[in-house]
Amino acid sequence: MEIHKALDQISEIHGHLAKAEIYKSYKSFPIALSGILAIGVAFVQTAWIGPETPLGFVTLWTAVAAVCLVMSGGVILYNYVCIEGPVARRTTRRVVGQFVPAVLAGALVSTVAGLAGTREVVAILPGAWAVLYGMGIFSCRPYLPRAVGWVALFYLLAGALLLRSAFDQSSLSPWGMGVTFGVGQLLAAAVLYWNLERADG
């Protein structure tokens, strides 16, 4: 009985230590690349693709999100498999587990909106994506530099503006997504670089 109690206490201590330690597997470079990609796609969509169908909008920006997720997630997966020890892996599982619900909610909302296929429904997506992403960042904030809270707040405010602009469907402008996620990801990369990589380097 005493052994189980001691193991529970050790597990609780590990949890507190993990919360006190800043998670360092989120890297500024792939996050900055994702911001540049968002701006680039908005430019290409404006200059060459032109107005899209609602399903085309959902498909394009979901593909962009998938590419960005692979870029950032690939670094985390590499560190998890090849570099991190047991304690760091536990922290990675905890941090990623905090963020995954926001990603899954975004995927669910995208699927439902895509199946609906109307401009009125799809126009809500950019704002919903920004709000969910901001909430995902907020949920990881205990493990990241404190300044990342400002990035999360930026996403929430941008999401509110995009939801407001969904009334006249101007949220479907490529620059709604491009500016929100381009600027947001570049801000996140700057926070990570300034507070973690620059300090370590």
C-alpha positions as CSV (number, residue, x, y, z in Angstrom):
1,M,0.0,0.0,0.0
2,E,2.8,2.4,1.0
3,I,4.6,1.5,-2.3
4,H,1.6,2.6,-4.4
5,K,1.4,5.8,-2.4
6,A,5.1,6.5,-3.0
7,L,4.7,5.8,-6.7
8,D,1.7,8.2,-6.9
9,Q,3.8,10.9,-5.2
10,I,6.7,10.4,-7.6
11,S,4.3,10.6,-10.5
12,E,2.9,13.8,-9.1
13,I,6.4,15.3,-8.6
14,H,7.2,14.4,-12.3
15,G,4.1,16.2,-13.4
16,H,5.0,19.4,-11.5
17,L,8.6,19.3,-12.8
18,A,7.2,18.9,-16.4
19,K,5.0,22.0,-15.9
20,A,7.9,24.0,-14.6
21,E,10.2,23.1,-17.5
22,I,9.8,24.9,-20.8
23,Y,9.1,22.6,-23.7
24,K,11.8,23.1,-26.4
25,S,10.7,20.8,-29.3
26,Y,8.6,23.5,-30.9
27,K,11.1,25.1,-33.3
28,S,10.9,28.5,-34.8
29,F,12.0,27.6,-38.3
30,P,9.2,25.3,-39.3
31,I,6.6,27.6,-37.6
32,A,8.0,30.6,-39.5
33,L,7.9,28.5,-42.8
34,S,4.2,27.8,-42.1
35,G,3.5,31.5,-41.8
36,I,5.4,32.3,-45.0
37,L,3.4,29.5,-46.7
38,A,0.1,30.9,-45.6
39,I,1.0,34.4,-47.0
40,G,2.3,32.8,-50.2
41,V,-0.9,30.7,-50.7
42,A,-3.0,33.8,-50.1
43,F,-1.0,35.7,-52.8
44,V,-1.2,32.8,-55.3
45,Q,-5.0,32.4,-54.7
46,T,-5.5,36.1,-55.2
47,A,-3.3,36.4,-58.3
48,W,-3.9,33.2,-60.2
49,I,-6.6,31.0,-58.7
50,G,-9.3,33.7,-58.2
51,P,-12.6,33.1,-56.5
52,E,-13.1,29.6,-55.3
53,T,-16.1,27.4,-54.6
54,P,-16.7,26.8,-50.9
55,L,-15.5,23.3,-51.2
56,G,-12.4,24.5,-53.0
57,F,-11.7,27.0,-50.2
58,V,-12.0,24.3,-47.6
59,T,-9.8,21.9,-49.5
60,L,-7.0,24.4,-50.3
61,W,-6.7,25.7,-46.7
62,T,-7.0,22.2,-45.2
63,A,-4.2,21.1,-47.4
64,V,-2.1,24.1,-46.3
65,A,-2.8,23.2,-42.6
66,A,-1.8,19.6,-43.2
67,V,1.5,20.6,-44.8
68,C,2.2,23.0,-41.8
69,L,1.3,20.2,-39.4
70,V,3.7,17.8,-41.1
71,M,6.5,20.4,-41.0
72,S,6.1,21.2,-37.3
73,G,5.1,17.7,-36.2
74,G,8.0,16.1,-38.1
75,V,10.5,18.0,-35.9
76,I,8.7,17.0,-32.8
77,L,8.5,13.3,-33.9
78,Y,12.2,13.2,-34.8
79,N,13.2,14.6,-31.4
80,Y,10.8,12.2,-29.7
81,V,12.2,9.1,-31.5
82,C,15.8,10.0,-31.8
83,I,16.9,12.5,-29.1
84,E,14.6,12.7,-26.1
85,G,14.9,10.5,-23.0
86,P,12.0,9.1,-21.0
87,V,11.3,12.2,-19.0
88,A,11.4,14.5,-22.1
89,R,9.1,12.0,-24.0
90,R,6.6,12.2,-21.2
91,T,6.6,16.0,-21.5
92,T,6.2,15.8,-25.2
93,R,3.2,13.5,-24.8
94,R,1.7,15.9,-22.3
95,V,2.2,19.0,-24.5
96,V,1.1,17.4,-27.7
97,G,-1.9,16.0,-25.9
98,Q,-2.9,19.5,-24.8
99,F,-2.9,20.7,-28.4
100,V,-4.4,17.8,-30.2
101,P,-8.0,18.4,-29.2
102,A,-7.9,21.8,-30.9
103,V,-6.6,20.2,-34.1
104,L,-9.3,17.5,-34.0
105,A,-12.0,20.1,-33.4
106,G,-10.7,22.0,-36.4
107,A,-10.8,18.9,-38.6
108,L,-14.3,18.1,-37.4
109,V,-15.6,21.6,-38.1
110,S,-13.9,21.6,-41.5
111,T,-15.5,18.3,-42.5
112,V,-18.9,19.4,-41.5
113,A,-18.6,22.8,-43.3
114,G,-17.2,21.1,-46.4
115,L,-20.0,18.6,-46.5
116,A,-22.5,21.5,-46.1
117,G,-20.9,23.1,-49.1
118,T,-22.6,26.5,-48.8
119,R,-20.8,29.8,-48.7
120,E,-22.7,30.9,-45.6
121,V,-21.4,27.9,-43.6
122,V,-17.9,27.9,-45.0
123,A,-17.5,31.6,-44.3
124,I,-17.6,30.8,-40.6
125,L,-14.5,28.5,-41.0
126,P,-11.7,31.0,-41.0
127,G,-12.8,32.5,-37.7
128,A,-13.5,29.1,-36.2
129,W,-10.0,27.9,-37.2
130,A,-8.3,31.0,-35.7
131,V,-10.2,30.7,-32.4
132,L,-9.5,27.0,-32.1
133,Y,-5.8,27.5,-32.9
134,G,-5.6,30.2,-30.3
135,M,-7.2,28.0,-27.7
136,G,-4.8,25.2,-28.6
137,I,-1.9,27.6,-28.0
138,F,-3.4,28.8,-24.7
139,S,-3.7,25.2,-23.6
140,C,0.0,24.6,-24.1
141,R,1.0,27.9,-22.5
142,P,2.2,26.4,-19.2
143,Y,4.9,24.6,-21.1
144,L,6.0,27.4,-23.4
145,P,7.5,30.9,-23.0
146,R,5.0,33.2,-21.3
147,A,5.0,35.6,-24.3
148,V,3.2,32.9,-26.4
149,G,0.1,34.0,-24.6
150,W,0.1,37.2,-26.7
151,V,0.2,35.0,-29.8
152,A,-2.8,33.1,-28.6
153,L,-4.6,36.4,-27.9
154,F,-3.8,37.6,-31.4
155,Y,-5.4,34.4,-32.9
156,L,-8.5,34.9,-30.7
157,L,-9.0,38.5,-31.7
158,A,-8.3,37.8,-35.4
159,G,-10.8,34.9,-35.1
160,A,-13.4,37.2,-33.7
161,L,-12.9,39.7,-36.6
162,L,-13.1,36.8,-39.1
163,L,-16.4,35.6,-37.5
164,R,-17.8,39.1,-37.7
165,S,-16.8,39.3,-41.4
166,A,-18.5,36.0,-42.0
167,F,-21.8,37.8,-42.1
168,D,-21.1,39.3,-45.5
169,Q,-18.8,36.3,-46.4
170,S,-15.7,38.6,-46.7
171,S,-14.0,36.1,-44.4
172,L,-13.5,34.0,-47.5
173,S,-11.0,36.5,-48.9
174,P,-7.6,34.7,-49.2
175,W,-6.0,37.5,-47.2
176,G,-8.3,36.8,-44.2
177,M,-6.5,33.4,-43.8
178,G,-3.1,34.7,-45.2
179,V,-2.8,37.6,-42.8
180,T,-4.2,35.8,-39.7
181,F,-2.1,32.6,-40.0
182,G,0.9,34.3,-41.7
183,V,1.3,37.0,-39.1
184,G,0.3,34.6,-36.2
185,Q,2.8,32.0,-37.1
186,L,5.6,34.5,-37.7
187,L,4.8,36.0,-34.3
188,A,5.0,32.5,-32.7
189,A,8.3,31.8,-34.4
190,A,9.7,35.1,-33.1
191,V,8.6,34.3,-29.6
192,L,10.2,30.8,-29.7
193,Y,13.4,32.0,-31.3
194,W,13.8,35.0,-28.9
195,N,13.0,33.1,-25.7
196,L,14.4,29.7,-26.4
197,E,16.7,29.3,-29.3
198,R,18.5,32.6,-29.0
199,A,18.9,32.1,-25.3
200,D,20.3,28.6,-25.8
201,G,22.5,29.6,-28.8
